[in-house]
Amino acid sequence: MTTVDEIKAIVAHYDNHREWHDLARGNGNLGDGYYNFSGGEPTNLNIGFPEACRRMTHYLGVLGQLAADSVVLDMGCGEGTPAINMAKQFGCQVIGVDISTNNVKKARSFLNEESSTLRIEFHEENFLNLPQDLLNRKYTHVWAQVSFFHTHAHLRKCIDVAASSLQSGGTFILVDYCGPRHPVFTRDASKSAPDMNEYMQTVKDAGFKVILQEDASRHFLAGTTFLRKIAGEEKNDLEINFYDGRIASIKEGLIGMVIIIAQKQ
């Protein structure tokens, strides 16, 4: 279970970086994008970060076979943009939970700007300790988009919650950062994270049948390269240094991004 200090650190991460995230990523886009490639190089970085993130949501939704009758638990929904995008793209019902008060406030604010026909709820909750009324819904899908990396020390618990929330035969849609280095403290050899194989095995050990595993590190690198460009234009030395370290770590294979689609048995 997450400790009080861990919860405070997660909330502080978003509160302390909110202004930068809004500037560089566009309001509500806390995940990563999906790009086209030719010869190993991205060909459409100019689409901008919000559109790349919409493309990632659509790609994941197609892989997970979202449909109008799907009921999705979004574990760590952030500021709600993926939830809103998937509801608009697939017509599904989405219940988003996030531990940050300000993230949920932003998510509800963005939702208020959308059509009232969207079937979306946002709740301020710790997804490792969900209230029974949310757990009782037995979702067709559980969605985790770059939210588990904050709690890699409790990865098995995260995946167990996903499994217990799903109805039999339900689908787990996951994209997350992986190690062996920690995705934030990329140049600190003392900090680690599960690598792609460890991540996959943890999902299997939780009773899931893995339908698809994809190394999405090139998309991670493309998006990070775009954000580094914005940091340079803004002359933000703190973010320049951060993204330079992250780019080097991705290229060295120290960090990456994995997509997993799995079915509850």
matplotlib code that plots the C-alpha trace (Angstrom):
import matplotlib.pyplot as plt

x = [0.0, 1.2, 2.5, 1.6, 5.0, 4.6, 1.1, 2.5, 5.3, 2.9, 0.7, 3.7, 5.0, 2.0, 1.4, 5.0, 5.1, 1.6, 2.6, 5.3, 3.1, 0.3, 2.8, 4.7, 2.2, -1.1, -3.7, -4.4, -1.9, 0.2, 0.9, 2.9, 2.1, 1.9, 3.9, 4.6, 8.0, 10.1, 13.6, 13.5, 12.8, 9.5, 7.9, 5.2, 6.5, 5.0, 1.5, 2.0, 1.8, -2.0, -2.7, 0.0, -1.6, -5.0, -3.4, -2.0, -5.4, -7.0, -4.3, -4.7, -8.4, -8.3, -5.9, -8.2, -11.3, -13.1, -16.7, -19.9, -20.9, -17.5, -17.2, -13.6, -11.8, -9.1, -6.5, -4.6, -6.6, -4.5, -6.3, -8.7, -7.8, -7.3, -10.7, -12.4, -10.7, -11.6, -15.2, -15.4, -13.6, -15.3, -18.5, -17.6, -18.3, -15.3, -14.7, -11.5, -9.7, -6.7, -5.1, -4.4, -7.1, -5.9, -5.8, -9.4, -10.5, -8.8, -10.4, -13.9, -13.3, -12.2, -15.3, -17.6, -16.4, -17.5, -20.8, -23.1, -23.7, -20.3, -20.5, -17.6, -17.1, -13.9, -13.2, -10.5, -9.3, -6.1, -6.5, -4.7, -7.5, -10.7, -14.0, -16.3, -18.9, -16.3, -14.9, -18.4, -19.0, -16.9, -15.5, -15.1, -11.8, -9.1, -6.9, -3.6, -1.8, 1.6, 0.3, 1.9, 5.4, 4.8, 4.1, 6.5, 7.4, 3.8, 3.5, 2.0, -0.6, -1.5, -2.0, -4.0, -6.4, -6.8, -7.6, -10.0, -11.9, -12.4, -15.2, -14.2, -12.8, -12.2, -9.3, -6.4, -5.0, -1.6, 1.2, 3.9, 7.5, 9.9, 13.5, 16.0, 16.5, 13.9, 12.0, 12.4, 15.8, 17.2, 20.9, 20.9, 22.2, 20.9, 17.2, 15.6, 12.3, 11.0, 12.3, 10.1, 10.4, 9.8, 6.7, 5.3, 5.9, 4.2, 1.1, 1.1, 1.7, -1.4, -3.5, -3.7, -3.3, -1.1, -2.7, -0.1, 3.2, 4.8, 8.0, 6.8, 10.2, 10.6, 7.3, 8.6, 11.8, 10.0, 7.7, 10.6, 12.6, 9.6, 9.4, 13.2, 12.7, 10.0, 12.3, 15.0, 12.7, 11.6, 15.2, 14.1, 17.4, 15.8, 13.7, 16.5, 18.7, 15.9, 15.0, 18.7, 19.1, 15.9, 16.8, 20.3, 18.8, 16.2, 18.9, 21.1, 18.2, 18.1, 14.5, 11.7, 8.0, 5.9, 2.3, 0.5, -3.0, -4.1, -7.2, -8.5, -8.8]
y = [0.0, 3.5, 5.4, 9.0, 10.2, 8.4, 10.0, 13.4, 12.9, 11.9, 14.9, 17.3, 15.9, 17.2, 20.3, 21.4, 20.7, 21.8, 25.1, 23.4, 20.5, 22.8, 24.9, 22.0, 19.2, 21.1, 21.2, 17.7, 15.7, 14.0, 10.8, 10.2, 10.3, 7.9, 8.8, 7.6, 6.4, 6.0, 4.5, 4.5, 8.2, 10.0, 11.7, 13.7, 15.4, 18.6, 17.3, 18.6, 16.9, 17.0, 15.4, 12.7, 11.9, 11.6, 9.2, 7.1, 6.9, 5.8, 3.3, 1.7, 1.8, -0.1, -2.7, -3.1, -3.2, -0.4, 0.0, 1.8, -0.8, -0.8, 0.4, 1.5, 2.1, 4.6, 4.1, 7.3, 9.5, 12.6, 15.7, 13.5, 14.1, 10.4, 9.6, 12.3, 11.3, 7.6, 8.5, 10.7, 8.2, 5.0, 6.1, 4.1, 4.9, 5.9, 6.1, 8.0, 8.0, 10.0, 10.8, 14.4, 16.9, 19.4, 16.8, 15.8, 19.5, 20.0, 16.9, 17.9, 21.4, 20.0, 17.7, 20.6, 22.1, 18.9, 17.5, 16.5, 13.2, 11.9, 9.2, 10.1, 10.4, 11.6, 10.6, 11.7, 8.3, 6.3, 3.5, 1.1, 1.5, 2.1, 2.4, -0.7, 1.1, 1.7, -1.8, -3.4, -2.2, -5.0, -3.2, -4.5, -2.7, -1.3, 1.5, 2.5, 5.1, 6.1, 6.0, 3.0, 4.4, 6.5, 3.2, 0.7, -0.4, -1.7, -2.9, -6.2, -4.6, -2.2, -5.1, -7.1, -4.1, -4.1, -7.8, -7.6, -4.7, -6.5, -8.9, -12.3, -12.0, -8.3, -6.4, -4.7, -1.8, -0.6, 1.7, 2.6, 3.4, 0.6, 0.2, -1.0, 2.7, 4.8, 6.8, 10.1, 9.7, 8.4, 9.1, 7.8, 4.2, 3.6, 4.0, 1.2, 0.1, -3.1, -3.8, -4.8, -8.6, -8.1, -6.0, -8.7, -11.4, -9.5, -9.1, -12.9, -13.7, -11.7, -14.2, -12.3, -13.8, -11.4, -10.8, -8.2, -6.8, -3.9, -2.0, 1.6, 3.2, 4.9, 6.8, 7.7, 9.0, 10.9, 12.7, 13.4, 14.9, 17.2, 18.3, 18.9, 21.2, 23.2, 23.4, 24.8, 27.4, 28.4, 28.5, 26.3, 25.0, 22.6, 20.9, 21.0, 19.0, 16.6, 15.8, 15.5, 12.9, 11.1, 11.1, 9.6, 7.0, 5.9, 5.6, 3.6, 1.2, 2.2, 3.3, 2.6, 2.3, -0.8, -1.4, -4.5, -5.7, -8.6, -10.5, -11.6, -15.4]
z = [0.0, -0.7, 2.3, 3.2, 2.0, -1.3, -1.8, -1.0, -3.5, -6.3, -5.7, -5.5, -8.8, -10.6, -8.7, -9.0, -12.8, -13.8, -15.4, -17.5, -18.4, -19.6, -21.7, -23.3, -23.5, -23.8, -21.1, -19.7, -21.7, -19.1, -21.0, -24.2, -27.9, -30.8, -34.0, -37.5, -38.5, -41.6, -41.5, -37.7, -37.5, -36.6, -39.5, -37.9, -34.8, -36.1, -35.3, -31.7, -28.4, -27.9, -31.3, -30.6, -27.3, -28.9, -31.4, -28.5, -26.9, -30.1, -30.8, -27.3, -27.6, -30.9, -29.5, -26.4, -28.6, -26.8, -27.9, -27.0, -24.4, -22.7, -19.1, -18.4, -15.1, -15.7, -13.0, -12.5, -14.9, -14.4, -15.8, -17.6, -21.3, -22.2, -20.5, -22.5, -25.7, -25.4, -24.6, -27.7, -29.9, -28.9, -27.1, -24.0, -20.3, -18.3, -14.5, -13.8, -10.5, -9.4, -6.1, -6.9, -5.9, -8.5, -11.2, -10.6, -10.5, -13.9, -15.3, -14.2, -15.6, -19.0, -18.9, -18.3, -21.6, -23.5, -24.6, -21.8, -23.5, -22.6, -19.9, -17.7, -13.9, -12.1, -8.5, -6.2, -4.9, -4.3, -6.9, -4.6, -2.1, -4.1, -2.2, -2.6, -4.7, -7.4, -7.1, -7.4, -10.9, -12.5, -15.5, -19.1, -19.3, -17.0, -18.4, -17.0, -19.1, -17.7, -14.1, -12.5, -12.7, -9.6, -7.7, -9.3, -5.7, -5.5, -9.1, -8.3, -6.1, -8.9, -11.3, -8.7, -8.4, -12.1, -12.1, -9.2, -10.9, -14.2, -15.0, -16.2, -19.7, -19.3, -20.9, -19.2, -21.4, -20.1, -21.3, -18.9, -18.5, -17.7, -16.5, -15.5, -14.5, -12.8, -15.5, -13.6, -12.0, -15.2, -14.6, -11.0, -11.0, -7.5, -8.5, -10.5, -12.1, -13.6, -17.1, -19.9, -19.2, -15.5, -16.2, -18.5, -16.0, -13.2, -15.4, -16.1, -12.4, -11.6, -13.6, -16.9, -20.4, -22.4, -25.8, -27.0, -25.8, -27.7, -27.1, -27.5, -26.6, -30.0, -29.4, -25.9, -27.5, -30.2, -27.6, -25.3, -28.2, -29.0, -25.3, -25.3, -28.3, -26.4, -23.3, -25.5, -27.0, -23.6, -22.3, -19.4, -18.1, -15.5, -18.2, -20.8, -18.4, -17.5, -21.1, -22.1, -19.4, -20.4, -24.1, -23.4, -21.1, -23.7, -26.4, -24.0, -23.3, -19.6, -19.7, -22.2, -22.6, -22.9, -24.1, -22.8, -23.7, -21.4, -20.7, -17.3, -17.1]

ax = plt.figure().add_subplot(projection="3d")
ax.plot(x, y, z, "-o")
ax.set_aspect("equal")
plt.show()
